[in-house]
Amino acid sequence: MSTLRNVALTVQELEAGEFHWVLLEAVDCAVDDVLPYAVLEAAAEPLRSYSDALVAGVAAMRRLFGRDGPRTGQPAAAPASAAHPPR
């Protein structure tokens, strides 16, 4: 049976009034109660509000992982044209 992967969604305001969703996944190198994350995917274009970016991030998660969420052993989804790979 597969287990859920530790994936998080955050919103960043990179410039005033420009909000970007970012999907992160925990990596296996925790040190002293710090759990580091690596970027999985992020918005290529800014959105007008925090809530718009949050909703778009949830839509990206649904597109990538489906209704059951990110599971171990799940094939990686192809990157979408609306997002860019991590830098």
KEDREN-152896 format. One record per residue: residue number from 0; residue in one letter; x negated, y negated, z negated of N, C-alpha, C, CB in turn. Coordinates in nm, 4 decimals. Atoms other than C-alpha are relative to their C-alpha. Glycine has a CB too. Example, Ala and Ser with C-alpha at 12.3 -4.5 7.8 and 13.67 -1.06 7.14 Angstrom:
PASE resi resn       nX       nY       nZ      caX      caY      caZ       cX       cY       cZ      cbX      cbY      cbZ
PASE    0    A  -0.0890   0.1190   0.0000  -1.2300   0.4500  -0.7800  -0.0900  -0.1200   0.0000   0.0992  -0.0027  -0.1246
PASE    1    S   0.0820   0.1190   0.0060  -1.3670   0.1060  -0.7140   0.0770  -0.1090  -0.0730  -0.0414  -0.0462   0.1415
This chain:
PASE resi resn       nX       nY       nZ      caX      caY      caZ       cX       cY       cZ      cbX      cbY      cbZ
PASE    0    M  -0.0833   0.1178   0.0000   0.0000   0.0000   0.0000  -0.0880  -0.1244   0.0000   0.0949   0.0003  -0.1208
PASE    1    S   0.0793   0.1213  -0.0061  -0.1326  -0.3428   0.0901   0.0379  -0.0951  -0.1131   0.0178  -0.0684   0.1353
PASE    2    T  -0.0247   0.0988   0.1042  -0.1628  -0.6202  -0.1643  -0.0070  -0.1396   0.0606  -0.1019   0.0148  -0.1160
PASE    3    L   0.0044   0.1382  -0.0464  -0.1165  -0.9927  -0.1288  -0.1404  -0.0562  -0.0091   0.0960  -0.0862  -0.0804
PASE    4    R   0.1257   0.0751   0.0026  -0.4215  -1.1962  -0.0385   0.0247  -0.1313  -0.0738  -0.0543  -0.0261   0.1456
PASE    5    N  -0.0100   0.1252   0.0744  -0.4914  -1.5092  -0.2441  -0.0150  -0.1160   0.0979  -0.1080  -0.0077  -0.1130
PASE    6    V  -0.0013   0.1089  -0.0973  -0.3913  -1.7813   0.0042   0.0732  -0.1178  -0.0618   0.0671   0.0438   0.1342
PASE    7    A  -0.0593   0.1215   0.0555  -0.3135  -2.1408  -0.0936   0.0234  -0.1021   0.1110  -0.0906  -0.0596  -0.1102
PASE    8    L  -0.0306   0.1100  -0.0909  -0.1608  -2.4371   0.0863  -0.0197  -0.1301  -0.0761   0.1457   0.0111   0.0568
PASE    9    T   0.0173   0.1314   0.0605  -0.2691  -2.7913   0.0098   0.0223  -0.1053   0.1076  -0.1413  -0.0147  -0.0649
PASE   10    V  -0.0153   0.1131  -0.0920  -0.2093  -3.1326   0.1647  -0.1046  -0.1036  -0.0386   0.1461  -0.0608  -0.0051
PASE   11    Q   0.1014   0.1027   0.0219  -0.4850  -3.3899   0.2050   0.0381  -0.1262   0.0757  -0.1396   0.0498   0.0441
PASE   12    E  -0.0194   0.1286  -0.0671  -0.4499  -3.7588   0.2858  -0.1390  -0.0501   0.0368   0.0782  -0.1044  -0.0916
PASE   13    L   0.1362   0.0309  -0.0429  -0.7675  -3.8100   0.4895  -0.0192  -0.1483   0.0284  -0.0351   0.0804   0.1233
PASE   14    E  -0.0046   0.1451  -0.0183  -0.6797  -4.1685   0.5862   0.1337  -0.0455  -0.0579  -0.0158  -0.0420   0.1536
PASE   15    A  -0.1256   0.0496   0.0569  -0.4084  -4.3885   0.4368   0.1165   0.0297   0.0951  -0.0093  -0.1524  -0.0282
PASE   16    G  -0.1176  -0.0316  -0.0787  -0.0742  -4.2544   0.5603  -0.0170   0.1113   0.1011   0.0435  -0.1193   0.0696
PASE   17    E   0.0250  -0.1122  -0.0913  -0.2277  -3.9582   0.7488  -0.0204   0.1271  -0.0818  -0.1243  -0.0278   0.0907
PASE   18    F  -0.0015  -0.1196   0.0840  -0.1464  -3.6241   0.5866  -0.0260   0.1255   0.0836   0.1345   0.0122  -0.0737
PASE   19    H   0.0371  -0.1241  -0.0684  -0.2969  -3.2874   0.6881   0.0238   0.1175  -0.0939  -0.1487  -0.0039   0.0470
PASE   20    W  -0.0106  -0.1231   0.0783  -0.1976  -2.9407   0.5659  -0.1271   0.0811   0.0214   0.1270   0.0826   0.0401
PASE   21    V   0.1183  -0.0855  -0.0062  -0.4801  -2.6967   0.4914   0.0339   0.1326  -0.0680  -0.1242  -0.0688  -0.0679
PASE   22    L  -0.0159  -0.1331   0.0592  -0.4555  -2.3200   0.4342  -0.1362   0.0471  -0.0470   0.0625   0.1015   0.1017
PASE   23    L   0.1245  -0.0448   0.0618  -0.7230  -2.1809   0.2024   0.0160   0.1438  -0.0470  -0.0398  -0.0923  -0.1182
PASE   24    E  -0.0012  -0.1358   0.0544  -0.8157  -1.8267   0.0993  -0.1146   0.0153  -0.0987  -0.0107   0.1058   0.1132
PASE   25    A   0.1014  -0.0229   0.1023  -1.0008  -1.7276  -0.2160  -0.1092   0.0920   0.0546   0.0635   0.0607  -0.1275
PASE   26    V   0.1137  -0.0838  -0.0396  -1.3468  -1.5811  -0.1582  -0.0522   0.0726  -0.1233  -0.1134  -0.0855   0.0663
PASE   27    D   0.0437  -0.0870   0.1101  -1.5119  -1.3112  -0.3689  -0.1333  -0.0415  -0.0608  -0.0102   0.1419   0.0484
PASE   28    C   0.1246   0.0406   0.0678  -1.7780  -1.5159  -0.5433   0.0312  -0.0960  -0.1145  -0.0985  -0.0666   0.1004
PASE   29    A  -0.0379   0.0825   0.1151  -1.6136  -1.6566  -0.8551  -0.1171  -0.0116  -0.0968   0.1237   0.0593  -0.0720
PASE   30    V   0.1082   0.0257   0.0939  -1.8592  -1.8157  -1.0956   0.0551  -0.0859  -0.1137  -0.1211  -0.0701   0.0706
PASE   31    D  -0.0388   0.0782   0.1181  -1.7833  -1.9345  -1.4500   0.1401  -0.0585   0.0100  -0.0985  -0.1115  -0.0218
PASE   32    D  -0.1406   0.0412  -0.0050  -1.4041  -1.9504  -1.4156   0.0343  -0.0912   0.1170   0.0359  -0.0690  -0.1270
PASE   33    V  -0.0275   0.0785  -0.1208  -1.4280  -2.1258  -1.0775   0.0289   0.0983   0.1124  -0.1205  -0.0955   0.0368
PASE   34    L  -0.0391  -0.0864  -0.1107  -1.2463  -1.9589  -0.7892  -0.0133  -0.0791   0.1299   0.1457   0.0537  -0.0187
PASE   35    P   0.0195   0.0752  -0.1242  -1.3848  -2.0895  -0.4590   0.0926   0.0489   0.1114  -0.1455   0.0105   0.0454
PASE   36    Y  -0.0861  -0.0279  -0.1151  -1.1702  -2.1042  -0.1465  -0.0706  -0.0397   0.1283   0.1345  -0.0744  -0.0124
PASE   37    A   0.0490   0.0329  -0.1334  -1.2575  -2.1054   0.2234   0.1197  -0.0432   0.0847  -0.0754   0.1220   0.0654
PASE   38    V  -0.1075   0.0472  -0.0868  -1.0518  -2.2887   0.4854   0.0342   0.1083   0.1020  -0.0403  -0.1318   0.0715
PASE   39    L  -0.0490  -0.0937  -0.1014  -0.8398  -2.0532   0.6996   0.0421  -0.0740   0.1259   0.1175   0.0821  -0.0545
PASE   40    E  -0.0533   0.0772  -0.1120  -0.6662  -2.3090   0.9184   0.0451  -0.1353  -0.0542   0.1187   0.0756   0.0712
PASE   41    A  -0.0418   0.1339   0.0423  -0.5805  -2.6786   0.9084   0.0677  -0.0716   0.1154  -0.1205  -0.0821  -0.0510
PASE   42    A  -0.0695   0.0788  -0.1013  -0.3619  -2.9276   1.0913  -0.1002  -0.0761   0.0858   0.0991  -0.0975  -0.0658
PASE   43    A   0.0866   0.0734  -0.0926  -0.5240  -3.0786   1.3988   0.0376  -0.1473   0.0063   0.0072   0.0614   0.1395
PASE   44    E  -0.0504   0.1371  -0.0078  -0.3083  -3.3904   1.3939   0.0652  -0.0373  -0.1325   0.1010  -0.0158   0.1173
PASE   45    P  -0.0616   0.0416   0.1258  -0.1933  -3.5957   1.0950   0.1518  -0.0074   0.0107  -0.0550  -0.1348  -0.0430
PASE   46    L  -0.1447   0.0185   0.0107   0.1671  -3.6083   0.9802   0.0261  -0.1271  -0.0791   0.0687   0.1235  -0.0676
PASE   47    R  -0.0330   0.1309   0.0581   0.3493  -3.9161   0.8515   0.0179  -0.0004  -0.1505   0.1236  -0.0513   0.0619
PASE   48    S  -0.0236  -0.0030   0.1445   0.4221  -3.7974   0.4991  -0.0540   0.1288  -0.0601   0.1500  -0.0141  -0.0308
PASE   49    Y   0.0428  -0.1183   0.0740   0.3103  -3.5540   0.2336   0.0994   0.1143   0.0220  -0.0136  -0.0319  -0.1510
PASE   50    S  -0.1003  -0.1056  -0.0126   0.6392  -3.3652   0.2568   0.0033   0.0585   0.1412   0.1379  -0.0539  -0.0370
PASE   51    D   0.0062  -0.0530  -0.1368   0.6167  -3.3366   0.6381  -0.1185   0.0950   0.0157  -0.0104  -0.1151   0.1022
PASE   52    A   0.1189  -0.0845  -0.0083   0.2664  -3.1945   0.6040   0.0206   0.1300  -0.0774  -0.1231  -0.0750  -0.0536
PASE   53    L  -0.0255  -0.1195   0.0803   0.3772  -2.9527   0.3320   0.0913   0.0974   0.0751   0.0629  -0.0387  -0.1353
PASE   54    V  -0.0920  -0.0844  -0.0761   0.6669  -2.8228   0.5428  -0.0715   0.0620   0.1206   0.1227  -0.0819   0.0464
PASE   55    A   0.0754  -0.0522  -0.1149   0.4380  -2.7868   0.8470  -0.0989   0.1076  -0.0447  -0.0751  -0.1142   0.0721
PASE   56    G   0.0907  -0.1012   0.0528   0.1892  -2.5944   0.6313   0.0709   0.1304  -0.0322  -0.0688  -0.0518  -0.1234
PASE   57    V  -0.0793  -0.1203   0.0274   0.4590  -2.3534   0.5153   0.0363   0.0688   0.1318   0.1287  -0.0356  -0.0804
PASE   58    A  -0.0311  -0.0575  -0.1313   0.5624  -2.3056   0.8801  -0.1221   0.0714   0.0579   0.0485  -0.1099   0.0972
PASE   59    A   0.1223  -0.0648  -0.0471   0.1993  -2.2258   0.9664  -0.0226   0.1319  -0.0732  -0.1211  -0.0930  -0.0191
PASE   60    M   0.0143  -0.1247   0.0762   0.1877  -1.9675   0.6866   0.0974   0.1054   0.0507   0.0227  -0.0252  -0.1502
PASE   61    R  -0.0997  -0.0954  -0.0507   0.5090  -1.8058   0.8141  -0.0413   0.0530   0.1363   0.1390  -0.0659   0.0089
PASE   62    R   0.0447  -0.0408  -0.1326   0.3699  -1.8008   1.1688  -0.1171   0.0981  -0.0099  -0.0401  -0.1229   0.0831
PASE   63    L   0.1187  -0.0844   0.0145   0.0414  -1.6472   1.0560   0.0281   0.1327  -0.0696  -0.1055  -0.0743  -0.0762
PASE   64    F  -0.0133  -0.1160   0.0873   0.1664  -1.4020   0.7950   0.1389   0.0635  -0.0024  -0.0368  -0.0390  -0.1372
PASE   65    G  -0.1344  -0.0562  -0.0006   0.5374  -1.3446   0.8530   0.0703  -0.0170  -0.1326  -0.0052   0.1452   0.0357
PASE   66    R  -0.0849   0.0136   0.1188   0.8062  -1.3116   0.5911  -0.0571   0.0673  -0.1240   0.1356   0.0567   0.0284
PASE   67    D   0.0535  -0.0746   0.1144   0.6089  -1.0706   0.3706  -0.1259  -0.0617  -0.0574  -0.0283   0.1417   0.0400
PASE   68    G   0.1178   0.0684   0.0524   0.3163  -1.3075   0.3215  -0.1299   0.0645   0.0440   0.0055  -0.0038  -0.1495
PASE   69    P   0.1317  -0.0497  -0.0388  -0.0566  -1.2546   0.3642  -0.0369   0.1272  -0.0746  -0.1053  -0.1062  -0.0244
PASE   70    R   0.0304  -0.1292   0.0613  -0.1351  -0.8902   0.2993  -0.1363   0.0501   0.0458   0.1088   0.1032   0.0342
PASE   71    T   0.1263  -0.0631  -0.0380  -0.4651  -0.7014   0.2976   0.0277   0.0996   0.1111  -0.0680   0.0699  -0.1219
PASE   72    G  -0.0154  -0.0931  -0.1099  -0.5152  -0.4947   0.6098   0.0857  -0.0541   0.1124   0.0582   0.1269  -0.0497
PASE   73    Q  -0.0831   0.0620  -0.1028  -0.2965  -0.7321   0.8095  -0.0902  -0.0566   0.1090   0.0905  -0.1115  -0.0605
PASE   74    P   0.0830   0.0559  -0.1061  -0.4365  -0.8220   1.1521   0.0043  -0.1518  -0.0027   0.0452   0.0518   0.1366
PASE   75    A   0.0074   0.1460  -0.0036  -0.5514  -1.1813   1.1878   0.0824  -0.0523   0.1157  -0.1460  -0.0479   0.0119
PASE   76    A  -0.0805   0.0623  -0.1055  -0.3190  -1.4037   1.3848  -0.0888  -0.0876   0.0862   0.1163  -0.0831  -0.0599
PASE   77    A   0.0730   0.0888  -0.0901  -0.4425  -1.5970   1.6857   0.0216  -0.1434  -0.0451   0.0455   0.0192   0.1478
PASE   78    P  -0.0173   0.1393   0.0381  -0.5065  -1.9655   1.6132   0.1048  -0.0669   0.0861  -0.1315  -0.0748   0.0102
PASE   79    A  -0.1034   0.0707  -0.0725  -0.2228  -2.1941   1.7122  -0.0558  -0.1261   0.0642   0.1158  -0.0343  -0.0924
PASE   80    S   0.0470   0.1208  -0.0672  -0.2611  -2.4873   1.9472   0.0184  -0.1225  -0.0881   0.0732  -0.0193   0.1322
PASE   81    A  -0.0259   0.1150   0.0868  -0.1269  -2.7199   1.6741  -0.0995  -0.0083  -0.1154   0.1417   0.0069  -0.0548
PASE   82    A   0.0964   0.0011   0.1100  -0.4136  -2.6375   1.4410  -0.1393   0.0197   0.0543   0.0330   0.1085  -0.1040
PASE   83    H   0.1389  -0.0189  -0.0408  -0.7875  -2.6348   1.4540  -0.0687   0.0949  -0.0958  -0.0750  -0.1344   0.0058
PASE   84    P   0.0727  -0.0907   0.0891  -1.0356  -2.3839   1.3140  -0.0729  -0.0789  -0.1080  -0.1001   0.0863   0.0798
PASE   85    P   0.0731   0.0670   0.1075  -1.2173  -2.4656   0.9903  -0.1307  -0.0582   0.0507  -0.0272   0.0970  -0.1146
PASE   86    R   0.1277   0.0627  -0.0358  -1.5159  -2.6955   1.0134  -0.1095   0.0445  -0.0914   0.0107  -0.1507  -0.0032
